[in-house]
Structure formats: C-alpha cells, structure tokens
Amino acid sequence: MGPTTVSAGRPAEPKIERSLTLHLRGDWGTANLHRVCGWIAQELADRCGPHTRIATWNSRGFSDAVRAVGRGEVQVALTTPAAFAAAALDGRGVYADEFFPDLRALGVVPQRDRLVVAVHKDLGVTTFAELRRSKPALRLATSVHDGVNHVGLAAHELLTRAGVDVAGWGGELLEDERPFESLDHATQGRANAIVHEAIMLPAWQEIGRHFTFLEVEDDVLDSLHADFGWPAAVVDDEYFPGRAAFRTLDFSDFLVCARADLAEDVAYAIAWLLGETRHIIEGQYRHLAPERSPVTYPLDPVTMGRTPIPLHPGAARYYDALPAA
C-alpha cells in the first residue's frame, strides 16, 4: 500500500499506487446492489493507479453471487440477505455440493428488511394454525425456488416447515424473479397470499390494508436458524397498517464479500470507503424516511463491520482502527 492520509481520530485513508483491474458482481442492473457497486468502483478508482479499471457484472444477488466470488470469477460480490452467506462456509443448504471456507467479508451495507407471509383478509385466517386447519386454495405469489433466489428458497423452507401445502390444498404458486411482479400479483388481485421481502416498498402499504400478516411460529424460526443460521426478527408495531408487532424471518443487509486471497490493501481500501465515504450512498436515499429506505441510513461504520462471516484481515484492520464509541 502506498502513502496514506490520516484524519484526526479516523483510520488512514488508503492510497494504492498500482493500477487495478477488478470485477464486481451486483444485481440485475437497476437495484440497490448495483448502486453499491458503482459507489465502490468510483471511490476505489479515485485512490488507485491511473489505469485502474473496475467492471460490475450483472447478477441475481443471491447464492449465484456467493458462488461467483468463491470460484474466483469476480473479486468482490454483493449478496442479500447477509446471513444466508454463512452456510457457504461449511456446506449447508444450497451449498452442500460446493462450499467456500475461504469466503470473507469486507463489510455490510445495512438494510432493515424482513421476509413476511400475508394472506388476504377474505380467507378469515390470522395464524398459521388457522391456515393449516382451513387449508384454503392459495394463489401464492413469491420468487422462484431454483436454489439461487434466496426469496424462493426461504419461502419454500418456511412454508414446508409450517405445514403449508399450496399444491396439495388445490392452490398454485405464482413465481417470479423480482419482488415487483409478486407485489403486483397481490395488489391487482391475482394472488390471495404472498411471501416476500423488500417490505419498505410502497406497495406493501396497499397490501397491508387488504391482507393479514402471519407471525411465523417459534419452532419454524428456531429450525431455520439451527439448520442454516437464518435469524429471526421483529416487524415493528404499525409498520403495516393496523398490524401489531410480529416475528418472522430476518432478511437484512447487503453483504460485501470476497475471498481470503484478495490483496490486503484492496480489502482495507474497500472497507475504508464503505465506512468513510458513506455519505455518498446515503445521499441517494435521503428523500426516503430511514425505515422506508432500501438502505437504512445513517450508516454506522462499527455496525458495518459486524458480519455473519469472518472479516478479511485487510477489512478487519479498518474496523479495528475505528475510534471507540
């Protein structure tokens, strides 16, 4: 690493004299992971040699991103929710056939999100127990269950463990890749049930007026955590119209990941810019209230260094240098 600039009480600003060629992996192209990649690319290139080139590859942002970085196809990838990547370290779940013990974190970009289950109020169901008793024909909107999409994966595991049999009860799955299509199914009457995330999107407020959100039972949440390391979380009172707080599956945070063999100065630089230039990404979301924003600002560098997989040593050097609160 080349010379650094030290701000009073802050970790040293990186300066990498050599020019880099880096490949990042974001999302489909227009969502939040691509925005983060653009932020990383801009700020990193400013601090590297003059011929630095940084490309962002399209991705789905799920297990495909983890596999791409684990296989060395890209140097840095983003995946969400962050906790789902922990299974890749030791081969649980979808990583049973190929796992990546050298996967390391550069940080997380906080996004407070949940996977929620909602059924239309016309069904007269308020709990999973009532749902199992009535066995209604559900037209359930969610994402594809293909071993890559984390929404489809989580929906399948949650519903199976909760004893919900959509096909067996005479219903159908309406499966799409992104949340927007699933939300449209619910708002336009094609679906009478939905399992999805991105709860900060405005369409959920419309859905909340006509759907009942089901609290996920403790034994289901406990089994998902035990088997895959997926945490539970609470949706706050009145986050959805008229709904009291309830527990469900946590779906939070964008994980910025790499392999252990990423150059230490590059890992430090990326962690540094995540923490020290955070105002750049925050500025893209400040027109939204924090609790309704896809990036939960204000960002806190200490929190960004608390990751579900081990930090890369270079990244750890930045977070360890942060002043004590």
Phi and psi in degrees as a GROMACS rama.xvg file:
@    title "Ramachandran Plot"
@    xaxis  label "Phi"
@    yaxis  label "Psi"
@TYPE xy
-84.4931  -162.469  GLY-2
-59.1013  154.074  PRO-3
-127.368  157.388  THR-4
-110.384  131.566  THR-5
-109.908  119.424  VAL-6
-87.4243  149.665  SER-7
-55.3492  119.392  ALA-8
74.553  5.15786  GLY-9
-115.884  155.296  ARG-10
-59.7795  149.949  PRO-11
-62.2423  135.652  ALA-12
-70.1779  133.856  GLU-13
-78.7453  151.513  PRO-14
-143.271  113.176  LYS-15
-105.578  114.823  ILE-16
-70.8136  -32.5809  GLU-17
-79.402  157.719  ARG-18
-87.1003  139.014  SER-19
-111.964  150.9  LEU-20
-120.682  113.686  THR-21
-125.604  146.96  LEU-22
-117.661  124.486  HIS-23
-108.471  162.231  LEU-24
-134.595  121.449  ARG-25
-110.733  -120.089  GLY-26
-121.044  -154.124  ASP-27
-64.4085  -25.8375  TRP-28
144.935  -26.9753  GLY-29
-126.119  9.02239  THR-30
-103.278  -164.591  ALA-31
-71.7822  -32.6271  ASN-32
-66.4027  -36.7713  LEU-33
-66.2944  -36.5965  HIS-34
-60.927  -43.8111  ARG-35
-63.8128  -41.1498  VAL-36
-61.1464  -41.6249  CYS-37
-62.1466  -40.8933  GLY-38
-61.3239  -49.1852  TRP-39
-59.8067  -46.1754  ILE-40
-61.2221  -45.5738  ALA-41
-62.4301  -50.3929  GLN-42
-73.9013  -31.8538  GLU-43
-71.3097  -43.9506  LEU-44
-60.2555  -33.8239  ALA-45
-63.6148  -18.7538  ASP-46
-116.61  14.5005  ARG-47
-123.073  178.443  CYS-48
-57.2023  161.578  GLY-49
-67.8261  -17.1125  PRO-50
-105.945  20.6828  HIS-51
-62.8119  134.955  THR-52
-128.548  129.413  ARG-53
-130.847  121.152  ILE-54
-111.107  145.815  ALA-55
-114.341  120.341  THR-56
-90.0807  143.364  TRP-57
-64.7668  151.569  ASN-58
-157.398  174.525  SER-59
-98.5184  -12.9754  ARG-60
79.2148  17.4979  GLY-61
-120.332  -134.112  PHE-62
-66.3833  -22.9883  SER-63
-63.8837  -35.6777  ASP-64
-69.1335  -41.5282  ALA-65
-62.585  -44.2059  VAL-66
-64.3454  -38.5325  ARG-67
-63.1306  -43.8792  ALA-68
-74.0902  -36.0241  VAL-69
-64.9388  -32.9341  GLY-70
-83.9328  -6.51164  ARG-71
82.6719  14.5938  GLY-72
-71.2239  -30.9542  GLU-73
-134.894  160.393  VAL-74
-85.4416  -30.9268  GLN-75
-139.287  137.019  VAL-76
-139.101  153.297  ALA-77
-112.053  140.059  LEU-78
-142.359  153.089  THR-79
-144.67  146.326  THR-80
-71.7766  154.772  PRO-81
-59.5833  -41.591  ALA-82
-63.359  -23.7393  ALA-83
-68.2372  -19.3735  PHE-84
-73.8088  -19.6104  ALA-85
-61.0236  -31.7634  ALA-86
-64.5058  -20.6932  ALA-87
-72.9458  -17.7835  ALA-88
-70.5075  -36.7068  LEU-89
-127.851  13.2188  ASP-90
78.6418  42.4663  GLY-91
-98.1562  156.659  ARG-92
59.4219  -128.855  GLY-93
-69.8144  -8.66517  VAL-94
-99.9872  14.0824  TYR-95
-62.1151  -31.0914  ALA-96
-89.8503  -13.5074  ASP-97
-161.809  114.919  GLU-98
-128.075  169.684  PHE-99
-136.935  81.9278  PHE-100
-65.3932  -16.7799  PRO-101
-90.9867  8.42392  ASP-102
-66.7717  134.101  LEU-103
-135.208  155.843  ARG-104
-100.646  145.247  ALA-105
-104.819  -13.5082  LEU-106
150.271  175.757  GLY-107
-123.866  145.576  VAL-108
-100.468  113.372  VAL-109
-65.3342  133.044  PRO-110
-142.551  110.689  GLN-111
-81.2202  105.952  ARG-112
-138.663  161.576  ASP-113
-140.531  151.733  ARG-114
-94.3783  122.952  LEU-115
-121.638  153.232  VAL-116
-116.315  123.875  VAL-117
-134.153  141.691  ALA-118
-126.411  149.114  VAL-119
-63.945  141.829  HIS-120
-62.5775  -24.615  LYS-121
-61.7951  -21.6833  ASP-122
-75.188  -16.4793  LEU-123
68.1611  29.1835  GLY-124
-114.693  133.044  VAL-125
-123.448  -8.75176  THR-126
-141.076  163.403  THR-127
-65.1306  -33.8874  PHE-128
-61.6802  -43.3808  ALA-129
-65.8613  -36.3123  GLU-130
-62.7905  -43.0796  LEU-131
-66.3325  -34.9397  ARG-132
-70.6812  -41.4756  ARG-133
-84.0665  -25.8859  SER-134
46.0514  56.4025  LYS-135
-72.1705  158.455  PRO-136
-76.7849  108.753  ALA-137
-96.4414  134.309  LEU-138
-102.909  91.6831  ARG-139
-101.825  120.981  LEU-140
-91.9098  130.284  ALA-141
-161.688  -170.909  THR-142
-93.4193  167.857  SER-143
-63.6341  141.127  VAL-144
-102.207  88.4384  HIS-145
-127.406  12.7903  ASP-146
81.9904  -2.25809  GLY-147
-115.818  -52.717  VAL-148
-69.2082  118.632  ASN-149
-68.5717  -29.1833  HIS-150
-66.8994  -49.5379  VAL-151
-61.388  -39.9347  GLY-152
-61.5573  -49.6997  LEU-153
-67.0243  -40.3796  ALA-154
-60.4859  -44.4481  ALA-155
-61.3046  -48.6679  HIS-156
-64.6718  -42.933  GLU-157
-65.4396  -48.4731  LEU-158
-66.0106  -40.1283  LEU-159
-61.4425  -45.6688  THR-160
-71.6282  -23.0896  ARG-161
-85.9943  -1.30673  ALA-162
78.0617  26.239  GLY-163
-97.712  122.236  VAL-164
-119.4  87.547  ASP-165
-59.1776  -51.3614  VAL-166
-66.8106  -42.7805  ALA-167
-64.5677  -24.9745  GLY-168
-90.9524  7.91823  TRP-169
86.6664  15.7899  GLY-170
-99.6006  -166.177  GLY-171
-147.75  153.059  GLU-172
-97.0545  133.185  LEU-173
-106.459  100.214  LEU-174
-107.234  130.624  GLU-175
-138.349  172.151  ASP-176
-83.1874  -47.2002  GLU-177
-107.222  163.062  ARG-178
-68.1859  -27.1239  PRO-179
-61.3648  -42.4311  PHE-180
-64.9688  -41.2521  GLU-181
-64.9679  -41.8627  SER-182
-63.7362  -38.0817  LEU-183
-62.6448  -40.2545  ASP-184
-57.0359  -41.8562  HIS-185
-73.1352  -42.9844  ALA-186
-74.1917  -25.959  THR-187
-100.109  8.4228  GLN-188
86.7929  3.09934  GLY-189
-78.5495  -23.6655  ARG-190
-119.851  141.736  ALA-191
-110.273  10.5597  ASN-192
-155.739  152.5  ALA-193
-149.352  139.976  ILE-194
-126.611  113.66  VAL-195
-163.491  -179.401  HIS-196
-121.724  -153.673  GLU-197
55.9606  48.2327  ALA-198
-70.3374  -9.25016  ILE-199
-79.6263  -10.1521  MET-200
-68.1685  140.763  LEU-201
-56.8475  -29.9451  PRO-202
-58.9657  -27.7006  ALA-203
-64.6477  -29.9416  TRP-204
-67.3454  -37.5751  GLN-205
-65.8634  -45.3208  GLU-206
-59.7759  -39.5726  ILE-207
-62.2416  -21.5516  GLY-208
-77.4016  -20.6477  ARG-209
-120.563  -8.87415  HIS-210
-120.213  153.833  PHE-211
-104.302  130.117  THR-212
-90.3244  127.785  PHE-213
-95.4364  131.012  LEU-214
-73.3012  133.425  GLU-215
-79.3069  134.02  VAL-216
-67.7662  150.582  GLU-217
-60.2685  -39.6737  ASP-218
-65.9277  -32.9834  ASP-219
-68.476  -48.2956  VAL-220
-62.2639  -40.3749  LEU-221
-64.1819  -39.411  ASP-222
-70.2426  -36.3757  SER-223
-66.2126  -37.1514  LEU-224
-70.2114  -42.2932  HIS-225
-65.7726  -39.9506  ALA-226
-83.1072  -36.0609  ASP-227
-126.141  -8.33649  PHE-228
78.5059  20.6156  GLY-229
-85.0189  121.129  TRP-230
-83.2474  159.087  PRO-231
-94.647  163.103  ALA-232
-157.229  170.333  ALA-233
-108.932  139.408  VAL-234
-93.6181  126.866  VAL-235
-69.6895  159.848  ASP-236
-51.2504  131.869  ASP-237
65.0052  13.8257  GLU-238
-62.6638  -38.0169  TYR-239
-106.525  146.136  PHE-240
-54.5282  119.711  PRO-241
75.7031  3.68122  GLY-242
-99.2555  125.751  ARG-243
-70.3841  165.356  ALA-244
-56.6444  145.202  ALA-245
-151.803  157.924  PHE-246
-95.2272  145.254  ARG-247
-158.401  -164.772  THR-248
-85.7725  131.522  LEU-249
-69.6401  139.941  ASP-250
-136.648  41.0737  PHE-251
-94.512  154.193  SER-252
78.1006  143.032  ASP-253
-98.1179  120.115  PHE-254
-91.3746  126.517  LEU-255
-96.2465  113.407  VAL-256
-125.898  157.766  CYS-257
-148.767  -172.808  ALA-258
-103.188  163.087  ARG-259
-62.1362  -21.8423  ALA-260
-87.9182  4.08207  ASP-261
-61.702  136.366  LEU-262
-51.8929  136.74  ALA-263
-63.1817  -37.5746  GLU-264
-68.7316  -31.6356  ASP-265
-69.9059  -42.3878  VAL-266
-61.7029  -43.3442  ALA-267
-61.4983  -44.4303  TYR-268
-62.3649  -42.2451  ALA-269
-67.4465  -43.81  ILE-270
-60.6551  -41.724  ALA-271
-60.8131  -46.3115  TRP-272
-70.5387  -30.9866  LEU-273
-59.3372  -44.1082  LEU-274
-82.5363  -38.1962  GLY-275
-97.1461  -14.9673  GLU-276
-116.327  26.6165  THR-277
-60.8046  -24.3851  ARG-278
-59.802  -25.7936  HIS-279
-67.3088  -46.6307  ILE-280
-75.7766  -35.3252  ILE-281
-58.6326  -38.4873  GLU-282
-62.5624  -20.3985  GLY-283
-82.1912  -6.98794  GLN-284
-125.719  -1.39152  TYR-285
-71.0409  -8.83668  ARG-286
-75.6713  -8.1735  HIS-287
-109.933  146.79  LEU-288
-63.5448  143.692  ALA-289
-52.0873  -40.9957  PRO-290
-74.6177  -9.13795  GLU-291
-115.215  15.4338  ARG-292
-102.322  141.676  SER-293
-66.3765  -17.1143  PRO-294
-121.523  121.172  VAL-295
-84.859  91.1485  THR-296
-90.2515  164.373  TYR-297
-72.0942  141.613  PRO-298
-75.8023  142.541  LEU-299
-119.606  115.072  ASP-300
-56.2259  -36.3292  PRO-301
-62.2624  -46.1918  VAL-302
-63.5059  -36.004  THR-303
-65.8174  -20.8508  MET-304
-90.2554  1.07855  GLY-305
-95.6243  99.931  ARG-306
-118.524  152.548  THR-307
-77.9162  -8.97213  PRO-308
-125.553  162.871  ILE-309
-60.234  143.655  PRO-310
-71.2449  144.168  LEU-311
-61.5556  140.023  HIS-312
-53.9019  -36.6873  PRO-313
-65.2867  -42.479  GLY-314
-66.2143  -41.1275  ALA-315
-59.1684  -34.08  ALA-316
-61.7332  -37.6782  ARG-317
-67.6096  -51.7976  TYR-318
-64.9089  -34.2107  TYR-319
-67.2542  -24.1121  ASP-320
-85.6289  -5.30461  ALA-321
-65.7076  141.863  LEU-322
-64.7931  146.957  PRO-323
-64.3572  143.402  ALA-324
